[in-house]
Amino acid sequence: MHMKVVIADDMQEKALELLKETRAEIVYKPPSLKDALEDADILIVRSATKVTADLISNSKKLKLVARGGVGLDNVDLEACKKKGIEVLNTPGASTNSVAELAIGLMFSCARNIARSTHGIKEGKWQKSLPGTELAGKTLGVIGCGKIGLAVAEKARHLGMHVIGYNPPPKPVSSVVELMDLDEVYKRADIISLHVPIHPTTEKMINAQSIAKMKDGVIIINTSRGQVIDEDSLYDGCKSGKVRAAALDVYWEEPYKGKLLELDNVCFTPHIGASTEEAQARIGGELATIVSSRMK
């Protein structure tokens, strides 16, 4: 059975090889995505491509949009439904990679790793920068899905006490002590965000929520940029209410906003799932999906 698969976004070579092994016709990053979709059977995207009603308007055979990674906020689900297009993702493939990055960003903030690196490159020897240990601190995980729970598990092994909030239905876990959101804000030394974008989560980190947090809190965001109000985070970091923040996701990417002015904010360019291992798992899951459609 002949099948045309269009891959819209960057994909590592190993993942591409796995998809090519399915023997489908693979079209990688065509110059005109909309034109390529006219006779495509499957569209594969990551986070960069926005799957809009206009993009798929001319597609005649498209039966599946497969999102490599977590979340479907870049896919117009209603538009796909109207055209009878199924939408799938690979939510488990990048769990460990994102969780490890979140832990790494905690270390960077607590021990001023990125700040010290930039300082030395600028000729500064900032030996007096105050650091803090993670062991013994309370981590507040907001969003206790696969990634949130993976972060919690790793944090426990570092000697952290883990509390968390998750909207109903609440997960069953012995790793996280679940409680109300305001209680997490009040008790956490470090807050790590792992929620999808939704009307209830957009700008959930704002002036009001930051005011409820401990003085000197550290905020980590590897979920979606829209869950943080940038102006409020800027004010919190500048005043010292927020000791430090680390961001892997932003309202607009590439990020060029005013948080770049601050020494106590650490940045990574949306690389949560960008490990060889995660990309291999994503490629494997996508290849399995494609193979199942060719039978």
DRENDO-1510 file (C-alpha; in Angstrom, 1 decimal, always signed):
<recs>
REC; n; res; u; v; w
REC; 1; MET; +0.0; +0.0; +0.0 .
REC; 2; HIS; +1.5; +3.3; -1.1 .
REC; 3; MET; +1.4; +6.0; +1.5 .
REC; 4; LYS; +2.8; +9.6; +1.4 .
REC; 5; VAL; +4.0; +11.0; +4.7 .
REC; 6; VAL; +5.0; +14.6; +5.0 .
REC; 7; ILE; +7.3; +15.7; +7.8 .
REC; 8; ALA; +7.0; +19.4; +8.4 .
REC; 9; ASP; +9.5; +20.1; +11.2 .
REC; 10; ASP; +13.2; +19.3; +12.0 .
REC; 11; MET; +13.8; +15.7; +12.8 .
REC; 12; GLN; +17.0; +14.0; +13.8 .
REC; 13; GLU; +18.6; +11.6; +11.4 .
REC; 14; LYS; +18.0; +8.5; +13.5 .
REC; 15; ALA; +14.2; +9.3; +13.7 .
REC; 16; LEU; +14.1; +9.9; +10.0 .
REC; 17; GLU; +15.8; +6.6; +9.3 .
REC; 18; LEU; +13.2; +4.7; +11.4 .
REC; 19; LEU; +10.4; +6.4; +9.4 .
REC; 20; LYS; +12.1; +5.6; +6.1 .
REC; 21; GLU; +12.2; +1.9; +7.1 .
REC; 22; THR; +8.4; +1.9; +7.0 .
REC; 23; ARG; +8.7; +2.1; +3.1 .
REC; 24; ALA; +6.2; +5.0; +3.0 .
REC; 25; GLU; +7.0; +7.8; +0.7 .
REC; 26; ILE; +8.7; +10.3; +3.0 .
REC; 27; VAL; +8.6; +14.0; +2.1 .
REC; 28; TYR; +10.8; +16.0; +4.5 .
REC; 29; LYS; +10.3; +19.7; +5.0 .
REC; 30; PRO; +8.8; +20.5; +1.6 .
REC; 31; PRO; +9.2; +24.1; +0.3 .
REC; 32; SER; +5.4; +24.5; +0.2 .
REC; 33; LEU; +3.8; +22.5; +3.0 .
REC; 34; LYS; +0.3; +23.3; +2.0 .
REC; 35; ASP; +0.9; +22.1; -1.6 .
REC; 36; ALA; +2.6; +18.9; -0.3 .
REC; 37; LEU; -0.5; +18.1; +1.8 .
REC; 38; GLU; -2.8; +18.0; -1.2 .
REC; 39; ASP; -2.2; +14.3; -1.7 .
REC; 40; ALA; -0.5; +13.3; +1.6 .
REC; 41; ASP; -1.9; +10.6; +3.8 .
REC; 42; ILE; -0.1; +11.6; +7.0 .
REC; 43; LEU; +1.4; +14.8; +8.3 .
REC; 44; ILE; +4.0; +14.7; +11.0 .
REC; 45; VAL; +4.8; +17.8; +13.0 .
REC; 46; ARG; +6.7; +18.7; +16.2 .
REC; 47; SER; +6.1; +22.0; +18.0 .
REC; 48; ALA; +7.1; +24.5; +15.3 .
REC; 49; THR; +4.4; +24.0; +12.7 .
REC; 50; LYS; +0.9; +25.3; +13.4 .
REC; 51; VAL; -1.7; +22.9; +11.9 .
REC; 52; THR; -4.4; +25.3; +11.0 .
REC; 53; ALA; -7.7; +25.0; +9.0 .
REC; 54; ASP; -6.0; +26.9; +6.2 .
REC; 55; LEU; -3.0; +24.6; +6.1 .
REC; 56; ILE; -5.1; +21.5; +5.6 .
REC; 57; SER; -7.8; +23.1; +3.5 .
REC; 58; ASN; -6.6; +21.6; +0.2 .
REC; 59; SER; -5.8; +18.1; +1.5 .
REC; 60; LYS; -7.8; +15.4; -0.2 .
REC; 61; LYS; -6.4; +12.2; +1.4 .
REC; 62; LEU; -5.0; +13.4; +4.8 .
REC; 63; LYS; -6.2; +10.9; +7.5 .
REC; 64; LEU; -3.7; +11.6; +10.3 .
REC; 65; VAL; -1.8; +14.3; +12.0 .
REC; 66; ALA; +0.9; +12.9; +14.2 .
REC; 67; ARG; +2.6; +15.2; +16.7 .
REC; 68; GLY; +6.0; +14.1; +17.8 .
REC; 69; GLY; +6.2; +14.9; +21.5 .
REC; 70; VAL; +3.8; +16.1; +24.2 .
REC; 71; GLY; +0.9; +18.4; +23.8 .
REC; 72; LEU; -1.4; +19.2; +20.9 .
REC; 73; ASP; -1.8; +23.0; +21.3 .
REC; 74; ASN; -0.2; +23.7; +17.9 .
REC; 75; VAL; -2.9; +21.6; +16.2 .
REC; 76; ASP; -6.4; +22.9; +15.4 .
REC; 77; LEU; -8.3; +19.9; +16.7 .
REC; 78; GLU; -11.7; +21.2; +15.5 .
REC; 79; ALA; -10.5; +21.8; +12.0 .
REC; 80; CYS; -9.0; +18.3; +11.8 .
REC; 81; LYS; -12.2; +16.8; +13.2 .
REC; 82; LYS; -14.3; +18.5; +10.5 .
REC; 83; LYS; -12.2; +16.9; +7.8 .
REC; 84; GLY; -12.2; +13.5; +9.5 .
REC; 85; ILE; -8.5; +13.7; +10.3 .
REC; 86; GLU; -7.3; +11.8; +13.3 .
REC; 87; VAL; -4.7; +13.5; +15.6 .
REC; 88; LEU; -2.2; +11.6; +17.7 .
REC; 89; ASN; +0.9; +12.4; +19.7 .
REC; 90; THR; +3.8; +10.5; +21.4 .
REC; 91; PRO; +3.4; +11.7; +25.0 .
REC; 92; GLY; +5.7; +9.2; +26.7 .
REC; 93; ALA; +8.7; +9.4; +24.4 .
REC; 94; SER; +10.2; +12.7; +25.7 .
REC; 95; THR; +9.2; +12.3; +29.4 .
REC; 96; ASN; +12.6; +11.5; +30.8 .
REC; 97; SER; +14.4; +14.1; +28.6 .
REC; 98; VAL; +12.1; +16.9; +29.8 .
REC; 99; ALA; +12.3; +15.8; +33.4 .
REC; 100; GLU; +16.1; +15.7; +33.3 .
REC; 101; LEU; +16.2; +19.2; +31.8 .
REC; 102; ALA; +13.9; +20.5; +34.6 .
REC; 103; ILE; +16.2; +19.0; +37.2 .
REC; 104; GLY; +19.2; +20.5; +35.4 .
REC; 105; LEU; +17.7; +23.9; +35.4 .
REC; 106; MET; +17.0; +23.7; +39.1 .
REC; 107; PHE; +20.7; +23.0; +39.7 .
REC; 108; SER; +21.6; +25.9; +37.4 .
REC; 109; CYS; +19.4; +28.3; +39.3 .
REC; 110; ALA; +20.4; +27.0; +42.8 .
REC; 111; ARG; +24.1; +27.1; +42.1 .
REC; 112; ASN; +24.3; +30.0; +39.6 .
REC; 113; ILE; +25.8; +27.8; +36.9 .
REC; 114; ALA; +24.7; +29.7; +33.8 .
REC; 115; ARG; +25.3; +33.1; +35.6 .
REC; 116; SER; +28.8; +32.1; +36.7 .
REC; 117; THR; +29.6; +30.9; +33.1 .
REC; 118; HIS; +28.6; +34.2; +31.6 .
REC; 119; GLY; +30.5; +36.1; +34.4 .
REC; 120; ILE; +33.8; +34.3; +33.7 .
REC; 121; LYS; +33.4; +34.9; +30.0 .
REC; 122; GLU; +33.0; +38.6; +30.8 .
REC; 123; GLY; +36.1; +38.6; +33.0 .
REC; 124; LYS; +34.2; +38.4; +36.4 .
REC; 125; TRP; +35.2; +36.0; +39.2 .
REC; 126; GLN; +32.0; +35.9; +41.2 .
REC; 127; LYS; +33.0; +33.6; +43.9 .
REC; 128; SER; +30.7; +35.4; +46.4 .
REC; 129; LEU; +27.5; +34.5; +44.4 .
REC; 130; PRO; +25.3; +32.8; +47.0 .
REC; 131; GLY; +24.3; +29.2; +46.1 .
REC; 132; THR; +21.9; +26.8; +47.8 .
REC; 133; GLU; +21.5; +23.1; +48.0 .
REC; 134; LEU; +18.5; +21.2; +46.5 .
REC; 135; ALA; +18.6; +18.5; +49.2 .
REC; 136; GLY; +16.2; +19.4; +52.0 .
REC; 137; LYS; +14.2; +21.8; +49.9 .
REC; 138; THR; +10.5; +21.6; +49.1 .
REC; 139; LEU; +9.7; +21.2; +45.4 .
REC; 140; GLY; +6.3; +22.1; +44.2 .
REC; 141; VAL; +5.3; +20.3; +41.0 .
REC; 142; ILE; +2.3; +21.9; +39.3 .
REC; 143; GLY; +0.9; +19.4; +36.8 .
REC; 144; CYS; +1.4; +15.8; +38.0 .
REC; 145; GLY; +1.2; +14.0; +34.7 .
REC; 146; LYS; +3.9; +11.8; +33.2 .
REC; 147; ILE; +6.6; +14.5; +33.2 .
REC; 148; GLY; +5.6; +16.1; +36.5 .
REC; 149; LEU; +5.8; +12.7; +38.3 .
REC; 150; ALA; +9.1; +11.9; +36.6 .
REC; 151; VAL; +10.5; +15.2; +37.9 .
REC; 152; ALA; +9.1; +14.4; +41.4 .
REC; 153; GLU; +10.7; +10.9; +41.4 .
REC; 154; LYS; +14.1; +12.3; +40.5 .
REC; 155; ALA; +13.8; +15.1; +43.0 .
REC; 156; ARG; +13.0; +12.6; +45.8 .
REC; 157; HIS; +16.3; +10.9; +45.1 .
REC; 158; LEU; +18.1; +14.2; +45.5 .
REC; 159; GLY; +16.7; +14.5; +49.0 .
REC; 160; MET; +13.9; +16.9; +48.2 .
REC; 161; HIS; +10.4; +16.9; +49.7 .
REC; 162; VAL; +7.9; +17.0; +46.9 .
REC; 163; ILE; +4.5; +18.5; +47.0 .
REC; 164; GLY; +2.2; +19.1; +44.1 .
REC; 165; TYR; -1.0; +20.2; +42.5 .
REC; 166; ASN; -3.0; +18.5; +39.8 .
REC; 167; PRO; -6.5; +19.3; +38.6 .
REC; 168; PRO; -9.0; +16.5; +38.9 .
REC; 169; PRO; -8.8; +13.6; +38.2 .
REC; 170; LYS; -5.8; +13.6; +40.6 .
REC; 171; PRO; -3.2; +10.9; +40.0 .
REC; 172; VAL; -2.4; +8.3; +42.5 .
REC; 173; SER; +1.2; +8.6; +43.5 .
REC; 174; SER; +3.3; +7.9; +46.6 .
REC; 175; VAL; +5.9; +10.3; +45.3 .
REC; 176; VAL; +4.0; +13.6; +45.5 .
REC; 177; GLU; +2.0; +15.0; +48.4 .
REC; 178; LEU; -1.0; +16.5; +46.6 .
REC; 179; MET; -2.6; +19.7; +47.9 .
REC; 180; ASP; -4.4; +22.9; +46.8 .
REC; 181; LEU; -2.6; +25.2; +44.4 .
REC; 182; ASP; -2.3; +28.1; +46.9 .
REC; 183; GLU; -0.8; +25.7; +49.4 .
REC; 184; VAL; +1.9; +24.7; +46.9 .
REC; 185; TYR; +2.6; +28.4; +46.2 .
REC; 186; LYS; +3.0; +29.0; +50.0 .
REC; 187; ARG; +5.2; +26.1; +50.8 .
REC; 188; ALA; +7.5; +25.4; +47.8 .
REC; 189; ASP; +11.1; +26.6; +47.7 .
REC; 190; ILE; +11.2; +25.6; +44.0 .
REC; 191; ILE; +8.2; +25.5; +41.6 .
REC; 192; SER; +8.4; +23.4; +38.5 .
REC; 193; LEU; +5.6; +23.8; +35.9 .
REC; 194; HIS; +4.3; +20.8; +33.9 .
REC; 195; VAL; +0.8; +21.9; +32.7 .
REC; 196; PRO; -0.7; +22.0; +29.2 .
REC; 197; ILE; -1.9; +25.4; +27.9 .
REC; 198; HIS; -5.6; +25.8; +28.7 .
REC; 199; PRO; -7.8; +28.8; +29.6 .
REC; 200; THR; -7.3; +27.7; +33.3 .
REC; 201; THR; -3.5; +27.6; +33.0 .
REC; 202; GLU; -2.8; +30.7; +30.8 .
REC; 203; LYS; -0.9; +33.2; +32.9 .
REC; 204; MET; -1.4; +31.1; +36.0 .
REC; 205; ILE; +2.0; +32.5; +37.2 .
REC; 206; ASN; +1.2; +36.1; +37.6 .
REC; 207; ALA; +1.5; +38.9; +40.1 .
REC; 208; GLN; -1.1; +37.5; +42.4 .
REC; 209; SER; +0.3; +33.9; +42.5 .
REC; 210; ILE; +3.9; +35.1; +42.9 .
REC; 211; ALA; +2.8; +37.2; +45.9 .
REC; 212; LYS; +1.6; +34.0; +47.5 .
REC; 213; MET; +5.0; +32.3; +47.1 .
REC; 214; LYS; +8.0; +32.2; +49.5 .
REC; 215; ASP; +10.5; +35.1; +49.3 .
REC; 216; GLY; +13.4; +33.7; +47.2 .
REC; 217; VAL; +11.4; +31.1; +45.3 .
REC; 218; ILE; +12.9; +29.5; +42.2 .
REC; 219; ILE; +10.5; +29.0; +39.2 .
REC; 220; ILE; +11.2; +26.4; +36.4 .
REC; 221; ASN; +9.1; +26.3; +33.3 .
REC; 222; THR; +9.5; +23.4; +30.8 .
REC; 223; SER; +5.8; +23.2; +29.9 .
REC; 224; ARG; +4.4; +26.1; +27.8 .
REC; 225; GLY; +5.5; +29.7; +27.7 .
REC; 226; GLN; +1.9; +31.0; +28.0 .
REC; 227; VAL; +1.5; +29.7; +31.6 .
REC; 228; ILE; +3.7; +32.6; +32.9 .
REC; 229; ASP; +2.8; +36.3; +32.7 .
REC; 230; GLU; +6.2; +37.7; +31.6 .
REC; 231; ASP; +5.7; +41.1; +33.1 .
REC; 232; SER; +5.0; +39.6; +36.5 .
REC; 233; LEU; +7.9; +37.3; +36.3 .
REC; 234; TYR; +10.2; +40.2; +35.3 .
REC; 235; ASP; +9.0; +42.2; +38.3 .
REC; 236; GLY; +9.4; +39.3; +40.7 .
REC; 237; CYS; +12.9; +38.5; +39.5 .
REC; 238; LYS; +14.0; +42.1; +39.5 .
REC; 239; SER; +12.7; +42.7; +43.1 .
REC; 240; GLY; +14.3; +39.5; +44.4 .
REC; 241; LYS; +10.9; +38.0; +45.4 .
REC; 242; VAL; +11.8; +35.4; +42.8 .
REC; 243; ARG; +15.4; +34.3; +43.5 .
REC; 244; ALA; +15.8; +32.9; +40.0 .
REC; 245; ALA; +13.9; +31.5; +37.1 .
REC; 246; ALA; +14.7; +29.1; +34.3 .
REC; 247; LEU; +12.7; +28.9; +31.1 .
REC; 248; ASP; +12.8; +26.5; +28.2 .
REC; 249; VAL; +9.5; +27.7; +26.6 .
REC; 250; TYR; +8.2; +31.2; +25.7 .
REC; 251; TRP; +5.2; +33.1; +24.4 .
REC; 252; GLU; +7.1; +33.7; +21.2 .
REC; 253; GLU; +10.0; +31.6; +19.9 .
REC; 254; PRO; +12.8; +32.5; +19.3 .
REC; 255; TYR; +12.6; +34.5; +22.5 .
REC; 256; LYS; +13.8; +38.2; +22.4 .
REC; 257; GLY; +11.9; +39.7; +25.4 .
REC; 258; LYS; +12.9; +41.8; +28.4 .
REC; 259; LEU; +13.7; +38.9; +30.7 .
REC; 260; LEU; +17.0; +38.7; +28.8 .
REC; 261; GLU; +18.1; +41.8; +30.7 .
REC; 262; LEU; +18.1; +39.9; +34.0 .
REC; 263; ASP; +21.1; +38.0; +35.4 .
REC; 264; ASN; +18.9; +35.7; +37.5 .
REC; 265; VAL; +17.0; +34.2; +34.6 .
REC; 266; CYS; +18.4; +31.1; +32.8 .
REC; 267; PHE; +17.3; +30.3; +29.3 .
REC; 268; THR; +17.3; +27.3; +27.0 .
REC; 269; PRO; +15.8; +27.3; +23.5 .
REC; 270; HIS; +12.9; +24.8; +23.8 .
REC; 271; ILE; +15.2; +21.8; +24.0 .
REC; 272; GLY; +13.2; +19.7; +26.5 .
REC; 273; ALA; +12.8; +16.8; +24.1 .
REC; 274; SER; +16.0; +17.4; +22.2 .
REC; 275; THR; +18.1; +14.4; +23.2 .
REC; 276; GLU; +19.3; +11.6; +21.0 .
REC; 277; GLU; +17.4; +9.1; +23.2 .
REC; 278; ALA; +14.1; +11.0; +23.1 .
REC; 279; GLN; +14.3; +11.6; +19.4 .
REC; 280; ALA; +14.9; +7.9; +18.8 .
REC; 281; ARG; +11.9; +7.1; +20.9 .
REC; 282; ILE; +9.8; +9.7; +19.1 .
REC; 283; GLY; +10.9; +8.3; +15.7 .
REC; 284; GLY; +10.2; +4.8; +16.8 .
REC; 285; GLU; +6.7; +5.6; +18.0 .
REC; 286; LEU; +5.9; +7.6; +14.8 .
REC; 287; ALA; +7.3; +4.8; +12.7 .
REC; 288; THR; +5.0; +2.4; +14.5 .
REC; 289; ILE; +2.0; +4.7; +13.8 .
REC; 290; VAL; +2.9; +4.9; +10.1 .
REC; 291; SER; +3.4; +1.2; +9.8 .
REC; 292; SER; +0.1; +0.4; +11.4 .
REC; 293; ARG; -1.6; +2.5; +8.7 .
REC; 294; MET; +0.1; +0.7; +5.9 .
REC; 295; LYS; -1.4; -2.7; +6.7 .
</recs>
